[in-house]
Amino acid sequence: MKPLQDKRILITRARRQAQALAAALEEQGAEVIAIPAIEIVPPDSYDALDAALRDARKYQWLILTSVNGVEVLVERLEKLARQTFAPSQIALHSPGSLRIAAMGPATARALEAHGLPVDVVPEKYVEESLVEILRDQVFGQNVLLVRAKVARDVVPVELEKAGATVDVVNAYQTVVPAASCDV
């Protein structure tokens, strides 16, 4: 008998993010029911993100709060590089030019998988912990915060109090999937 035999487990993660977990649970004998509570969709416009990436050299810090944000950032960088035929104009990985903060280890791994070395990952994966680490490092600096459309404002508010200029750009938004509402 498998350890999760006769157990029914509900997964509410976005569908594409739930697949690996569902497979692992099923392998242990669980019956998995996937009803996503959120779906990751593009923002209303990529204009603000694209403009920030075109002007990336003005930033001393880049902060990403999720793997979803990393995926969108990399996609937009690649698209902009193809459009301009000048990847060096948009590169984020020039040595010493930009420091990168990631909200947690999964976000850091996603950045590093794309050749973007991470300088800061807080021990606790909450905005307050990230602010605590960055507060003394950002005075007079420009910070690009790439995140979901709806998010807490702890990072931008607190870093601005610490003397940084923070540009917040939406990389994606989360919505409730219509199919999940019908369940």
MIVO-796276 format. One record per residue: residue number from 1; residue in one letter; x, y, z of N, C-alpha, C, O in turn. Coordinates in pm, whole numbers. Atoms other than C-alpha are relative to their C-alpha. Layout:
[NUM 'A' [X Y Z] [X Y Z] [X Y Z] [X Y Z]];
...
END
This chain:
[1 'M' [84 -118 0] [0 0 0] [89 125 0] [189 132 71]];
[2 'K' [-76 -125 10] [127 347 -90] [-39 93 115] [-151 85 166]];
[3 'P' [24 -84 -118] [156 613 185] [-125 89 -9] [-188 117 93]];
[4 'L' [116 -90 14] [-121 836 42] [-121 -71 -61] [-215 -5 -107]];
[5 'Q' [113 78 52] [-352 555 -72] [-128 40 73] [-127 59 195]];
[6 'D' [132 -36 -55] [-720 643 -17] [-6 144 52] [-99 179 125]];
[7 'K' [3 -142 -37] [-633 1012 36] [-34 83 -123] [16 57 -232]];
[8 'R' [37 -93 107] [-788 1285 -174] [61 135 36] [39 187 145]];
[9 'I' [-71 -125 -27] [-578 1602 -204] [-38 104 -105] [-33 79 -225]];
[10 'L' [37 -112 86] [-690 1935 -346] [122 89 -20] [185 131 77]];
[11 'I' [-108 -93 32] [-428 2147 -523] [-63 125 -61] [-140 116 -156]];
[12 'T' [59 -125 47] [-515 2513 -575] [98 89 -75] [64 202 -111]];
[13 'R' [-100 -79 73] [-197 2633 -747] [-42 17 -145] [-127 -57 -195]];
[14 'A' [24 -18 142] [-203 2766 -1102] [31 -132 -71] [125 -202 -34]];
[15 'R' [-6 131 64] [-244 2469 -1337] [142 -43 -39] [184 -154 -8]];
[16 'R' [-133 42 46] [103 2472 -1490] [100 -13 114] [201 -82 100]];
[17 'Q' [-88 11 -116] [263 2512 -1147] [-35 -120 87] [44 -160 172]];
[18 'A' [46 110 -84] [67 2224 -996] [39 -137 -55] [30 -236 17]];
[19 'Q' [-23 130 65] [170 1950 -1240] [102 -86 71] [78 -205 93]];
[20 'A' [-104 81 -65] [489 1838 -1066] [-47 -50 136] [-23 -165 171]];
[21 'L' [53 41 -130] [324 1833 -724] [-106 -108 -16] [-104 -208 56]];
[22 'A' [105 100 24] [23 1643 -858] [60 -135 -37] [16 -238 14]];
[23 'A' [-64 125 40] [246 1383 -1021] [65 -70 119] [54 -192 133]];
[24 'A' [-66 57 -118] [446 1332 -699] [-101 -58 97] [-79 -165 154]];
[25 'L' [104 50 -91] [129 1294 -491] [-67 -125 -56] [-93 -221 18]];
[26 'E' [63 118 63] [-27 1051 -739] [93 -120 9] [47 -233 27]];
[27 'E' [-98 109 -10] [293 846 -734] [-3 -64 140] [29 -182 156]];
[28 'Q' [10 50 -137] [240 810 -359] [-139 -56 31] [-167 -94 144]];
[29 'G' [131 63 -16] [-116 687 -415] [-116 94 19] [-229 47 31]];
[30 'A' [108 -95 -24] [-318 1006 -367] [-87 19 -124] [-42 6 -237]];
[31 'E' [89 -46 107] [-619 1101 -572] [10 153 4] [-23 215 105]];
[32 'V' [-23 -144 4] [-543 1458 -682] [-114 68 -74] [-154 28 -183]];
[33 'I' [101 -84 63] [-808 1715 -757] [64 137 -16] [103 200 82]];
[34 'A' [-62 -130 27] [-672 2028 -924] [-109 101 -34] [-177 89 -136]];
[35 'I' [93 -111 24] [-889 2337 -895] [80 128 24] [86 176 137]];
[36 'P' [-85 -118 -18] [-663 2637 -956] [-77 118 58] [-185 152 10]];
[37 'A' [59 -119 -60] [-742 2935 -736] [43 125 -76] [-24 229 -71]];
[38 'I' [-46 -112 80] [-539 3161 -963] [49 -47 -136] [82 -164 -156]];
[39 'E' [-59 21 132] [-428 3186 -1322] [91 118 -25] [55 232 4]];
[40 'I' [-96 -106 31] [-125 3384 -1433] [-28 46 -143] [-25 -34 -237]];
[41 'V' [28 -57 131] [-208 3616 -1724] [85 125 -20] [134 183 77]];
[42 'P' [-79 -121 25] [-25 3903 -1895] [-66 123 62] [-186 125 86]];
[43 'P' [58 -125 -50] [-68 4254 -1758] [-79 68 -113] [-76 22 -227]];
[44 'D' [74 -73 103] [-290 4501 -1941] [94 48 -111] [54 57 -227]];
[45 'S' [-99 -47 97] [27 4627 -2112] [139 -31 53] [162 -30 174]];
[46 'Y' [-140 18 -37] [399 4551 -2113] [79 130 -18] [201 130 -2]];
[47 'D' [-69 -125 31] [481 4915 -2196] [94 46 112] [209 80 85]];
[48 'A' [-83 -48 -112] [611 5010 -1849] [119 -93 22] [231 -45 45]];
[49 'L' [-110 95 -16] [818 4693 -1817] [101 15 -112] [222 21 -87]];
[50 'D' [-91 -15 114] [962 4729 -2166] [80 129 9] [200 130 -19]];
[51 'A' [-70 -129 -12] [1048 5096 -2105] [108 -10 108] [219 40 88]];
[52 'A' [-99 15 -107] [1224 5008 -1778] [117 -86 -47] [232 -57 -14]];
[53 'L' [-107 87 48] [1420 4730 -1948] [86 70 -104] [207 49 -109]];
[54 'R' [-78 -76 98] [1523 4958 -2233] [95 98 70] [201 131 17]];
[55 'D' [-78 -98 -76] [1656 5199 -1970] [64 -66 123] [85 -1 225]];
[56 'A' [-46 79 -115] [1796 4925 -1742] [128 54 62] [153 33 181]];
[57 'R' [-128 -50 -53] [2133 5097 -1704] [-18 105 110] [75 133 185]];
[58 'K' [22 -103 -103] [1974 5361 -1482] [-20 -61 140] [-14 9 240]];
[59 'Y' [29 66 -128] [1901 5103 -1209] [125 -59 63] [213 -113 -5]];
[60 'Q' [-105 67 -76] [2137 4990 -938] [-50 -131 61] [29 -219 95]];
[61 'W' [61 120 -57] [1893 4727 -806] [-116 -48 -85] [-193 32 -139]];
[62 'L' [115 66 61] [1650 4483 -964] [-54 -95 105] [21 -176 161]];
[63 'I' [63 89 -98] [1403 4308 -733] [-109 -79 -70] [-194 -23 -139]];
[64 'L' [105 88 52] [1192 4011 -837] [-60 -78 115] [11 -127 203]];
[65 'T' [69 62 -112] [931 3861 -611] [-50 -140 -29] [-101 -207 62]];
[66 'S' [52 133 32] [841 3540 -797] [64 -57 -125] [123 14 -207]];
[67 'V' [-46 68 120] [939 3284 -1055] [-80 49 -122] [-26 62 -231]];
[68 'N' [81 -53 111] [650 3413 -1268] [59 130 -52] [66 151 -173]];
[69 'G' [-61 -126 41] [811 3756 -1272] [130 -23 -75] [158 47 -173]];
[70 'V' [-125 32 69] [1146 3604 -1372] [-29 -46 -143] [36 -1 -238]];
[71 'E' [32 51 133] [988 3418 -1663] [-42 112 -95] [2 116 -209]];
[72 'V' [44 -112 83] [819 3732 -1793] [117 94 -29] [133 138 -143]];
[73 'L' [-116 -87 19] [1133 3943 -1742] [90 -54 -111] [129 21 -201]];
[74 'V' [-88 60 100] [1343 3701 -1946] [-65 2 -138] [1 33 -238]];
[75 'E' [71 -5 129] [1078 3676 -2220] [4 140 -60] [28 156 -180]];
[76 'R' [0 -138 49] [1057 4056 -2247] [140 43 -41] [156 111 -143]];
[77 'L' [-138 -32 38] [1438 4092 -2250] [34 -59 -136] [94 6 -221]];
[78 'E' [-28 66 127] [1461 3840 -2532] [-75 67 -115] [-18 87 -222]];
[79 'K' [79 -66 105] [1183 4008 -2729] [59 136 -35] [72 170 -152]];
[80 'L' [-58 -132 25] [1335 4353 -2688] [134 -11 -72] [165 70 -159]];
[81 'A' [-129 19 66] [1678 4224 -2790] [-20 -33 -147] [54 15 -233]];
[82 'R' [29 33 142] [1530 4076 -3110] [-47 123 -75] [-11 142 -191]];
[83 'Q' [54 -119 66] [1348 4401 -3187] [107 105 -27] [106 170 -131]];
[84 'T' [-100 -106 14] [1648 4627 -3136] [129 -48 -64] [211 34 -106]];
[85 'F' [-124 58 52] [1919 4390 -3261] [121 50 78] [232 53 26]];
[86 'A' [-109 -51 -83] [2126 4530 -2977] [-14 -52 142] [-45 25 233]];
[87 'P' [18 56 -133] [2116 4292 -2681] [83 71 107] [42 77 223]];
[88 'S' [-84 -65 -101] [2399 4481 -2510] [-67 125 56] [-35 167 167]];
[89 'Q' [70 -117 -49] [2170 4783 -2478] [-98 -36 111] [-135 51 190]];
[90 'I' [103 40 -93] [1927 4583 -2266] [51 -101 102] [-24 -143 190]];
[91 'A' [-54 104 -87] [2156 4340 -2087] [-7 41 147] [23 156 181]];
[92 'L' [6 -25 -143] [2105 4313 -1713] [119 -61 72] [137 -38 192]];
[93 'H' [-103 75 -70] [2408 4101 -1640] [141 54 -19] [237 -21 -7]];
[94 'S' [-133 -60 7] [2695 4342 -1694] [60 -2 140] [-3 44 235]];
[95 'P' [-60 13 -133] [2936 4276 -1406] [3 133 75] [47 235 22]];
[96 'G' [-5 -116 -85] [2896 4522 -1122] [-100 110 -30] [-108 208 44]];
[97 'S' [89 -109 39] [2632 4727 -1297] [-136 -5 70] [-201 98 85]];
[98 'L' [133 16 -56] [2321 4590 -1130] [3 -109 105] [56 -218 82]];
[99 'R' [13 101 -104] [2254 4409 -807] [-142 -53 -6] [-236 21 -35]];
[100 'I' [131 65 13] [1966 4162 -798] [-41 -60 134] [37 -127 201]];
[101 'A' [58 59 -120] [1741 4069 -508] [-118 -88 -41] [-198 -50 -126]];
[102 'A' [109 95 27] [1507 3769 -515] [-72 -28 130] [-9 -41 236]];
[103 'M' [79 18 -121] [1223 3713 -270] [26 -135 68] [14 -145 190]];
[104 'G' [-23 131 -60] [1308 3345 -217] [91 -84 -86] [132 -41 -194]];
[105 'P' [-95 84 72] [1527 3056 -329] [-49 -47 -137] [32 -61 -228]];
[106 'A' [51 42 132] [1298 2943 -614] [17 114 -100] [55 90 -215]];
[107 'T' [-18 -116 87] [1306 3295 -759] [148 17 -32] [184 46 -147]];
[108 'A' [-145 -10 22] [1685 3305 -714] [47 -106 -99] [126 -75 -189]];
[109 'R' [-40 108 93] [1726 2968 -891] [-45 32 -141] [29 7 -237]];
[110 'A' [50 -34 133] [1510 3088 -1180] [86 109 -63] [117 101 -182]];
[111 'L' [-86 -107 52] [1720 3404 -1219] [136 -56 -40] [186 -28 -149]];
[112 'E' [-132 54 27] [2047 3215 -1198] [0 -96 -118] [100 -106 -189]];
[113 'A' [11 89 116] [1925 2960 -1454] [6 79 -130] [39 24 -236]];
[114 'H' [-6 -87 118] [1907 3254 -1695] [126 87 1] [134 187 -71]];
[115 'G' [-127 -73 -3] [2256 3378 -1609] [-5 132 73] [82 217 53]];
[116 'L' [12 -123 -77] [2139 3652 -1374] [35 -29 146] [-49 -81 220]];
[117 'P' [-43 33 -136] [2338 3622 -1051] [-75 83 105] [-98 202 86]];
[118 'V' [79 -62 -105] [2147 3702 -733] [92 41 115] [175 -38 161]];
[119 'D' [-81 -53 -109] [2304 3920 -464] [-66 -15 136] [3 -30 237]];
[120 'V' [72 -1 -127] [2032 3910 -198] [-122 -91 -6] [-204 -82 -98]];
[121 'V' [121 80 -22] [1778 3650 -82] [-25 2 150] [60 -45 227]];
[122 'P' [24 -5 -144] [1615 3709 256] [-22 -140 57] [-63 -232 -13]];
[123 'E' [21 129 -66] [1601 3426 509] [-148 -34 8] [-186 -150 -8]];
[124 'K' [144 18 1] [1225 3474 540] [-51 61 -130] [-10 171 -167]];
[125 'Y' [42 -41 134] [1043 3507 208] [-121 91 6] [-225 62 -54]];
[126 'V' [106 -100 -11] [832 3808 297] [63 136 -27] [184 155 -10]];
[127 'E' [-49 -131 38] [861 4170 191] [76 69 113] [178 134 89]];
[128 'E' [-65 -66 -113] [955 4291 539] [145 -46 16] [233 35 46]];
[129 'S' [-136 51 -11] [1262 4066 545] [89 52 -112] [206 82 -89]];
[130 'L' [-77 -55 112] [1373 4184 203] [34 146 26] [147 189 1]];
[131 'V' [-23 -141 -32] [1334 4547 310] [108 13 106] [195 100 96]];
[132 'E' [-99 -6 -108] [1537 4481 624] [142 -13 -55] [233 57 -10]];
[133 'I' [-133 19 59] [1832 4361 414] [40 118 -88] [155 161 -86]];
[134 'L' [-32 -104 99] [1809 4636 151] [0 142 55] [63 230 -3]];
[135 'R' [21 -136 -53] [1720 4937 367] [129 83 4] [128 200 -35]];
[136 'D' [-125 -75 -15] [2083 5038 432] [85 0 -127] [195 54 -128]];
[137 'Q' [-79 10 123] [2197 4969 75] [-54 81 -116] [9 89 -221]];
[138 'V' [67 -58 116] [1960 5170 -141] [-9 153 -1] [-65 209 -95]];
[139 'F' [11 -145 -4] [1994 5535 -38] [58 62 -128] [171 32 -167]];
[140 'G' [-44 -69 121] [2017 5751 -351] [6 -87 -124] [60 -45 -227]];
[141 'Q' [-9 92 113] [1978 5451 -581] [-136 -22 -65] [-241 0 -4]];
[142 'N' [121 32 76] [1726 5355 -848] [-24 -150 7] [66 -231 -16]];
[143 'V' [39 139 -18] [1539 5031 -791] [-114 -32 -97] [-210 43 -108]];
[144 'L' [107 51 86] [1331 4836 -1043] [-61 -121 69] [7 -221 93]];
[145 'L' [74 109 -65] [1068 4616 -876] [-95 -60 -102] [-190 6 -146]];
[146 'V' [83 71 98] [915 4360 -1113] [-86 -98 76] [-36 -185 148]];
[147 'R' [90 81 -82] [604 4195 -971] [-136 -15 -66] [-158 28 -179]];
[148 'A' [138 15 44] [238 4104 -1007] [-72 134 11] [-31 222 86]];
[149 'K' [77 -124 0] [-17 4375 -1073] [-56 32 139] [-50 147 184]];
[150 'V' [53 -21 -135] [-178 4328 -732] [99 -63 98] [121 -184 97]];
[151 'A' [-98 47 -99] [76 4303 -452] [5 100 114] [-39 214 102]];
[152 'R' [-19 -90 -113] [154 4448 -114] [103 107 -38] [189 82 -123]];
[153 'D' [-91 -110 32] [340 4781 -121] [110 22 102] [167 131 109]];
[154 'V' [-102 -14 -103] [582 4717 164] [135 37 -62] [200 131 -16]];
[155 'V' [-132 -25 57] [893 4706 -57] [12 141 -57] [102 214 -18]];
[156 'P' [-20 -135 54] [837 5023 -260] [-13 110 105] [65 206 103]];
[157 'V' [21 -105 -101] [708 5227 34] [121 9 93] [172 119 118]];
[158 'E' [-110 -1 -97] [985 5125 274] [134 36 -65] [216 103 -3]];
[159 'L' [-126 -36 66] [1268 5153 21] [2 148 -37] [107 212 -34]];
[160 'E' [6 -144 26] [1149 5500 -77] [26 78 129] [92 182 126]];
[161 'K' [-30 -63 -130] [1154 5591 295] [150 -4 29] [203 84 97]];
[162 'A' [-145 16 -21] [1516 5467 294] [81 82 -101] [204 76 -99]];
[163 'G' [-70 -88 91] [1600 5712 15] [18 -50 -141] [92 11 -219]];
[164 'A' [-9 54 136] [1563 5499 -298] [-111 58 -86] [-214 103 -36]];
[165 'T' [106 -28 97] [1368 5582 -611] [-41 -137 -54] [41 -208 -112]];
[166 'V' [47 134 36] [1154 5276 -683] [-100 9 -115] [-203 76 -104]];
[167 'D' [94 14 111] [991 5202 -1018] [-63 -139 11] [7 -240 6]];
[168 'V' [73 126 -10] [724 4934 -982] [-63 -27 -136] [-138 55 -188]];
[169 'V' [59 36 128] [632 4753 -1302] [-69 -136 12] [-22 -227 80]];
[170 'N' [78 124 -1] [373 4483 -1357] [50 -93 -109] [54 -58 -227]];
[171 'A' [-44 102 96] [503 4167 -1520] [-115 -93 -36] [-116 -152 -144]];
[172 'Y' [113 91 21] [180 3971 -1487] [-109 38 99] [-90 123 185]];
[173 'Q' [106 -16 -98] [-149 3960 -1305] [-61 -137 28] [-52 -229 -53]];
[174 'T' [65 125 -36] [-336 3688 -1126] [-151 22 -3] [-202 124 42]];
[175 'V' [146 -5 8] [-701 3616 -1191] [-55 -134 45] [17 -234 46]];
[176 'V' [67 126 -33] [-949 3354 -1077] [-44 -63 -131] [-118 1 -207]];
[177 'P' [41 65 124] [-992 3104 -1361] [-151 -22 -4] [-210 -68 93]];
[178 'A' [144 17 14] [-1347 3096 -1491] [-42 -146 26] [-145 -171 88]];
[179 'A' [34 141 -19] [-1344 2715 -1493] [-2 -38 148] [-79 -126 187]];
[180 'S' [-3 30 -142] [-1262 2710 -1122] [-125 52 72] [-164 -1 176]];
[181 'C' [120 -55 -62] [-1568 2921 -1044] [-121 -90 -21] [-219 -82 53]];
[182 'D' [111 87 33] [-1794 2659 -1198] [1 -132 78] [-92 -212 65]];
[183 'V' [-14 128 -71] [-1676 2377 -969] [-91 -4 121] [-93 -103 193]];
END
